Amino acid sequence: MELFQLSRARDLSDAIEAGAASRTAQQGAEVRFLAGGTTLLDLMKLNVERPGRVVDISRLPLNSVEATPDGGVKIGAMVRNADLAQHPLIRDAYPVLSQALLAGASPQLRNMATTGGNLLQRTRCVYFRDTAMACNKREPGSGCAAIGGFNRMQAILGTSEACIASNPSDMNVALTALGANIHIHGVRGERTVAIDDFFLLPGDTPQRETVMEPGDLITHVTLAPPASGSRSLYLKLRDRASYEFALVSAAVIVAVADGRIDHARIALGGVGTKPWRSREAEGVLAAAAPDTATFARAAEAALAGARPQSQNGFKVELAQRCLVHALKQATATA
């Protein structure tokens, strides 16, 4: 870890000003915001992140969960994952989000990790975290050692010739299924970005993972009211039962009326370079009978564009089975 300057933001404006103050042409902002620190501090110890200044935002008043006038919910960027998972507004109306949060990390990490930090969580690709290895995400133009290397955990959807790193978050998969909106304050003012547009595919610029710019700060996330009659579920498959990243996961939200699927939102984790919304699966499910044959067709459509690597071809069938099982559970009669 290299030397850095540590300061604490007095308020939101102070944080944004500090974040935009220092820039380099090669690395973007040299300033990093510190919330829970569960990702940033690890990467600083590994010399993957080497900011000249770290701004502590942990005391900004962004830690509330509130009902919105339209029946939705507003989640502050500093809300801890553990608190969010157990909050009555989330547990009762958005169980898929509560389940995803509780499936992630360990209790100790959930006590520290924040909503905003989780949205910006970096990949767990071993080559990204090893500065001796080639990684276009860490050092653009250096190559991708995961292609042709150890790639069992890597993505099979949304990949490019420059990067196959998978997005590690559970929370973000649920938020994608829920159609969350991300609210950002920055030097250009305030803006709201739909989560489908928030994450970027690697293409030939894998170092840019989101639409965030230097000085930008996530302030809160909003969710629309749950669809009438919908049920939701998060199913995560992994090598061990706790403290493990997903091999594959599925967040499903389904409403059935008169024997047909009236509403469906599908997102997959562990298989995409970003939390993967599957409109293909949703299209198959629309107005269809909620049975195993329909679910199998939806799962096949969701993975139709998969591009497996040398060690992760098993993810295609595993993800299909995961999605089918999640849909069966979500539509099962009580």
C-alpha positions as CSV (number, residue, x, y, z in Angstrom):
1,M,0.0,0.0,0.0
2,E,1.3,3.4,-0.9
3,L,1.1,6.6,1.1
4,F,-2.1,8.6,0.7
5,Q,-3.9,11.6,2.2
6,L,-7.0,10.9,4.3
7,S,-9.8,13.4,4.8
8,R,-13.4,13.4,5.9
9,A,-16.1,15.0,3.9
10,R,-18.1,17.6,5.9
11,D,-21.1,17.4,3.6
12,L,-22.2,16.2,0.1
13,S,-20.8,19.3,-1.6
14,D,-17.5,18.9,0.1
15,A,-17.2,15.3,-1.0
16,I,-18.0,16.1,-4.6
17,E,-15.6,18.9,-4.7
18,A,-12.8,16.7,-3.3
19,G,-13.6,13.9,-5.7
20,A,-13.3,16.1,-8.7
21,A,-10.3,18.0,-7.6
22,S,-7.5,15.7,-8.8
23,R,-7.4,14.0,-12.2
24,T,-4.8,12.3,-14.4
25,A,-5.1,11.5,-18.0
26,Q,-4.2,7.8,-17.4
27,Q,-6.2,6.9,-14.4
28,G,-9.1,9.3,-14.1
29,A,-9.7,10.5,-10.5
30,E,-6.8,10.0,-8.1
31,V,-9.4,10.5,-5.3
32,R,-11.4,7.6,-4.0
33,F,-14.4,7.7,-1.7
34,L,-14.3,5.5,1.4
35,A,-17.6,4.2,2.8
36,G,-17.4,0.7,4.3
37,G,-14.0,0.0,2.7
38,T,-14.7,-3.7,2.1
39,T,-13.5,-3.5,-1.5
40,L,-11.3,-0.3,-1.6
41,L,-9.0,-1.2,1.3
42,D,-8.4,-4.7,-0.1
43,L,-7.4,-3.3,-3.5
44,M,-5.2,-0.7,-2.0
45,K,-3.3,-3.3,0.0
46,L,-2.8,-5.2,-3.3
47,N,-1.7,-2.0,-5.1
48,V,-4.5,-2.4,-7.6
49,E,-5.9,0.9,-6.3
50,R,-3.3,3.6,-5.6
51,P,-5.2,6.8,-4.9
52,G,-3.3,9.9,-3.7
53,R,-6.3,10.9,-1.6
54,V,-9.0,9.0,0.2
55,V,-12.2,10.9,1.3
56,D,-14.2,9.4,4.1
57,I,-17.9,9.7,3.3
58,S,-19.1,7.3,6.0
59,R,-20.7,10.0,8.1
60,L,-22.7,11.7,5.4
61,P,-26.5,11.5,6.1
62,L,-27.3,9.0,3.5
63,N,-28.2,6.0,5.7
64,S,-32.0,5.9,5.7
65,V,-34.5,3.6,4.1
66,E,-37.8,5.4,3.4
67,A,-41.1,4.8,1.7
68,T,-41.8,7.0,-1.3
69,P,-45.1,8.7,-2.0
70,D,-45.8,6.3,-4.9
71,G,-45.4,3.2,-2.7
72,G,-41.8,2.5,-3.6
73,V,-38.7,2.9,-1.5
74,K,-35.7,5.1,-1.3
75,I,-32.4,3.6,-0.1
76,G,-29.6,5.8,1.0
77,A,-26.1,5.0,-0.4
78,M,-24.7,4.6,3.1
79,V,-27.2,2.0,4.3
80,R,-25.3,-1.0,5.4
81,N,-26.1,-4.3,3.7
82,A,-27.0,-6.0,7.0
83,D,-29.5,-3.3,7.9
84,L,-31.0,-3.2,4.4
85,A,-31.6,-6.9,4.3
86,Q,-33.5,-6.9,7.6
87,H,-35.4,-3.6,7.1
88,P,-39.2,-4.3,7.1
89,L,-39.8,-2.3,4.0
90,I,-37.3,-4.5,2.1
91,R,-38.0,-7.8,3.7
92,D,-41.7,-7.6,3.2
93,A,-42.1,-5.9,-0.2
94,Y,-38.8,-6.8,-1.9
95,P,-37.8,-10.2,-0.6
96,V,-35.6,-10.9,-3.6
97,L,-33.3,-8.0,-2.5
98,S,-33.2,-9.2,1.2
99,Q,-32.4,-12.7,0.1
100,A,-29.6,-11.5,-2.3
101,L,-28.0,-9.4,0.5
102,L,-28.1,-12.2,3.0
103,A,-26.6,-14.6,0.4
104,G,-23.6,-12.3,0.0
105,A,-20.3,-12.2,1.9
106,S,-20.2,-12.8,5.6
107,P,-22.1,-11.2,8.5
108,Q,-19.0,-9.2,9.4
109,L,-18.7,-7.8,5.8
110,R,-22.5,-7.2,5.6
111,N,-22.2,-5.1,8.7
112,M,-19.7,-2.8,6.9
113,A,-20.6,-2.9,3.2
114,T,-22.9,-0.1,1.9
115,T,-25.5,0.1,-0.8
116,G,-23.4,2.6,-2.9
117,G,-20.2,0.7,-2.4
118,N,-21.8,-2.6,-3.5
119,L,-23.0,-1.0,-6.7
120,L,-19.4,-0.1,-7.4
121,Q,-17.9,-3.4,-6.3
122,R,-14.9,-4.5,-8.5
123,T,-14.5,-7.9,-10.0
124,R,-12.9,-10.7,-8.1
125,C,-11.0,-12.0,-11.2
126,V,-7.6,-13.2,-9.9
127,Y,-5.7,-11.5,-12.7
128,F,-7.3,-8.2,-11.9
129,R,-6.1,-8.5,-8.3
130,D,-2.6,-9.6,-9.2
131,T,-0.5,-6.7,-10.5
132,A,2.1,-9.1,-11.9
133,M,-0.5,-10.4,-14.4
134,A,-1.9,-8.9,-17.6
135,C,-5.3,-7.3,-17.1
136,N,-7.0,-4.7,-19.4
137,K,-9.3,-3.7,-16.7
138,R,-6.5,-2.7,-14.4
139,E,-4.0,-1.6,-17.1
140,P,-5.6,-0.9,-20.4
141,G,-3.8,-2.5,-23.3
142,S,-1.9,-5.1,-21.3
143,G,-4.0,-8.0,-22.3
144,C,-6.4,-10.4,-20.6
145,A,-4.7,-13.3,-18.8
146,A,-8.0,-14.9,-18.0
147,I,-8.6,-15.7,-21.6
148,G,-6.8,-19.0,-22.0
149,G,-5.9,-18.9,-18.3
150,F,-7.9,-19.7,-15.1
151,N,-11.4,-18.7,-16.1
152,R,-13.7,-21.1,-14.2
153,M,-15.4,-18.2,-12.3
154,Q,-15.5,-15.8,-15.2
155,A,-18.4,-14.5,-17.3
156,I,-20.0,-16.2,-20.3
157,L,-22.4,-13.3,-21.2
158,G,-21.4,-9.8,-22.3
159,T,-17.7,-10.7,-22.7
160,S,-15.3,-9.2,-25.3
161,E,-11.8,-9.9,-26.6
162,A,-10.5,-7.5,-24.0
163,C,-12.2,-8.8,-20.9
164,I,-14.2,-11.8,-19.5
165,A,-14.3,-10.7,-15.8
166,S,-17.6,-11.4,-14.1
167,N,-19.5,-8.9,-11.8
168,P,-19.3,-10.3,-8.3
169,S,-22.3,-8.7,-6.6
170,D,-25.5,-10.4,-5.4
171,M,-27.3,-7.2,-4.4
172,N,-26.9,-5.8,-7.9
173,V,-28.5,-8.8,-9.5
174,A,-31.6,-8.3,-7.4
175,L,-31.6,-4.5,-8.0
176,T,-31.5,-5.3,-11.8
177,A,-34.5,-7.5,-11.6
178,L,-36.3,-4.8,-9.6
179,G,-35.5,-2.1,-12.2
180,A,-33.7,0.1,-9.7
181,N,-32.8,3.8,-10.4
182,I,-29.4,5.1,-9.3
183,H,-29.3,8.7,-8.2
184,I,-26.0,10.4,-8.6
185,H,-24.6,13.8,-7.6
186,G,-21.6,15.2,-9.3
187,V,-19.8,18.3,-10.6
188,R,-22.5,18.5,-13.4
189,G,-25.3,18.4,-10.9
190,E,-27.8,15.6,-10.2
191,R,-28.9,12.8,-12.5
192,T,-30.8,9.6,-12.3
193,V,-29.6,6.5,-14.2
194,A,-31.6,3.3,-14.7
195,I,-29.6,0.3,-13.5
196,D,-29.8,-1.3,-16.9
197,D,-27.8,1.7,-18.2
198,F,-25.6,2.2,-15.1
199,F,-23.3,-0.8,-15.8
200,L,-21.2,-0.9,-19.0
201,L,-20.2,-3.9,-21.1
202,P,-16.4,-4.2,-21.3
203,G,-16.1,-3.9,-25.1
204,D,-12.6,-2.5,-25.8
205,T,-12.7,-0.3,-22.6
206,P,-13.1,-2.7,-19.7
207,Q,-11.4,-0.3,-17.3
208,R,-14.7,1.7,-17.4
209,E,-17.3,-0.4,-15.6
210,T,-20.1,2.2,-14.9
211,V,-21.3,5.6,-16.1
212,M,-19.7,7.2,-13.0
213,E,-17.3,10.1,-13.6
214,P,-14.6,11.7,-11.4
215,G,-16.4,13.5,-8.6
216,D,-19.6,11.6,-8.9
217,L,-21.2,10.2,-5.8
218,I,-24.1,7.9,-5.5
219,T,-26.6,9.3,-3.0
220,H,-29.5,6.9,-3.1
221,V,-31.3,4.2,-5.0
222,T,-35.1,4.1,-5.6
223,L,-37.3,1.1,-6.3
224,A,-40.8,1.3,-7.9
225,P,-43.7,-0.3,-6.0
226,P,-43.8,-4.1,-6.4
227,A,-45.9,-5.3,-9.3
228,S,-49.3,-6.4,-8.2
229,G,-49.5,-10.0,-7.2
230,S,-45.8,-10.6,-7.8
231,R,-43.6,-13.0,-6.0
232,S,-39.8,-12.8,-6.0
233,L,-36.9,-15.1,-5.2
234,Y,-33.1,-15.0,-5.3
235,L,-31.3,-18.3,-5.8
236,K,-27.5,-18.6,-5.6
237,L,-25.4,-21.6,-6.5
238,R,-21.8,-21.7,-5.3
239,D,-19.0,-24.0,-4.4
240,R,-19.7,-23.8,-0.7
241,A,-22.6,-22.7,1.4
242,S,-21.3,-19.4,2.9
243,Y,-18.9,-16.6,2.1
244,E,-18.5,-17.5,-1.5
245,F,-19.2,-15.8,-4.8
246,A,-21.8,-17.1,-7.1
247,L,-21.0,-19.6,-9.8
248,V,-24.5,-18.7,-11.1
249,S,-27.5,-17.0,-9.5
250,A,-31.0,-15.9,-10.5
251,A,-33.2,-13.1,-9.3
252,V,-36.8,-13.7,-10.5
253,I,-40.0,-11.6,-10.1
254,V,-43.1,-13.2,-11.4
255,A,-46.8,-12.6,-11.2
256,V,-49.4,-15.1,-12.4
257,A,-53.0,-14.3,-13.2
258,D,-55.7,-16.6,-14.7
259,G,-53.2,-19.4,-15.2
260,R,-50.8,-17.2,-17.2
261,I,-47.6,-15.2,-16.4
262,D,-48.7,-11.6,-16.2
263,H,-45.4,-10.1,-15.2
264,A,-41.8,-11.3,-15.2
265,R,-38.4,-9.8,-14.6
266,I,-35.3,-11.9,-14.8
267,A,-31.7,-11.2,-13.8
268,L,-28.7,-13.5,-13.6
269,G,-25.5,-13.3,-11.6
270,G,-22.1,-15.0,-11.9
271,V,-22.5,-15.4,-15.7
272,G,-22.3,-11.8,-16.9
273,T,-19.7,-9.0,-17.1
274,K,-22.4,-7.0,-15.4
275,P,-25.6,-8.0,-13.6
276,W,-27.4,-9.6,-16.5
277,R,-31.0,-8.7,-17.3
278,S,-32.5,-11.3,-19.6
279,R,-35.2,-9.7,-21.7
280,E,-35.1,-12.9,-23.9
281,A,-36.3,-15.0,-21.0
282,E,-38.9,-12.4,-20.1
283,G,-40.2,-12.5,-23.6
284,V,-40.6,-16.3,-23.5
285,L,-42.4,-16.0,-20.1
286,A,-44.8,-13.3,-21.1
287,A,-48.4,-14.6,-21.1
288,A,-47.2,-18.2,-21.1
289,A,-48.3,-21.0,-18.8
290,P,-46.1,-21.2,-15.6
291,D,-44.9,-24.7,-16.2
292,T,-41.6,-26.6,-16.5
293,A,-41.6,-26.5,-20.3
294,T,-42.0,-22.7,-20.4
295,F,-39.3,-22.2,-17.8
296,A,-36.9,-24.4,-19.7
297,R,-37.5,-22.4,-22.9
298,A,-37.0,-19.2,-21.0
299,A,-33.7,-20.5,-19.5
300,E,-32.5,-21.6,-23.0
301,A,-33.3,-18.2,-24.3
302,A,-31.4,-16.5,-21.4
303,L,-28.2,-18.4,-22.2
304,A,-28.5,-18.4,-26.0
305,G,-25.8,-15.8,-26.4
306,A,-23.3,-17.4,-24.0
307,R,-19.6,-17.6,-25.0
308,P,-18.0,-20.0,-22.6
309,Q,-14.2,-20.1,-22.1
310,S,-12.0,-23.2,-21.6
311,Q,-13.1,-23.9,-18.0
312,N,-16.5,-22.4,-17.5
313,G,-18.7,-24.1,-20.1
314,F,-20.5,-25.8,-17.3
315,K,-22.1,-22.5,-16.4
316,V,-24.5,-22.6,-19.3
317,E,-26.4,-25.7,-18.1
318,L,-26.0,-24.7,-14.4
319,A,-27.5,-21.2,-15.0
320,Q,-30.4,-22.8,-17.0
321,R,-31.1,-25.2,-14.2
322,C,-30.8,-22.4,-11.6
323,L,-33.3,-20.2,-13.5
324,V,-35.8,-23.0,-14.0
325,H,-35.6,-23.9,-10.3
326,A,-36.0,-20.3,-9.2
327,L,-39.1,-19.9,-11.4
328,K,-40.6,-23.1,-10.1
329,Q,-40.2,-21.9,-6.5
330,A,-41.5,-18.4,-7.2
331,T,-44.6,-19.7,-8.9
332,A,-45.3,-22.6,-6.6
333,T,-48.7,-22.3,-4.8
334,A,-48.5,-21.8,-1.1
